[in-house]
Amino acid sequence: MAKSTLRLYFEKVLNQNPGLHFDLQYTMAGIKSITLIYIRMDILLASEVMILNSAGLVTEGLSHYPVDEIFELLSTQKQ
């Protein structure tokens, strides 16, 4: 994915959610991945695992949230 495409994606998301913000807690590196651990919107602990190819480019991203907190967050968004 080109940087310009990624930039457009994030501009769209941030325009739809102007208060969206993340507080980075830790950055962890593995042989084929990078993991960011952060707090989303001051309330939700989360992690993002990015799988890298041999060129070091992200090929897949996986988001993780505490099970009890994600169900609570999803139920409040449906209201």
Steps between C-alpha positions, in 0.01 A plus 500: 500500500637838402554764769258732317227234512562442869495875565160532326363211705605659830375844394157348432493313832614803700246726327224256600637475857663835584555409865673171420842472659745238619751511785794272411616297801750253353654400168612139465694346211523141383674335207203546264274735693460820699250540783372832631329502839292809559201651675223604266285801584631506859298190593582191298824303518583359157778355290570499129717226352642576156638208301796593277619353172866446406522865384383620842160616372178432691296226335241447773377679809326338796329699777453353846285623790420363849195277456288656775574856387436447129153353562416799721630745237306331219176503700525875568568577131178325390283729714 
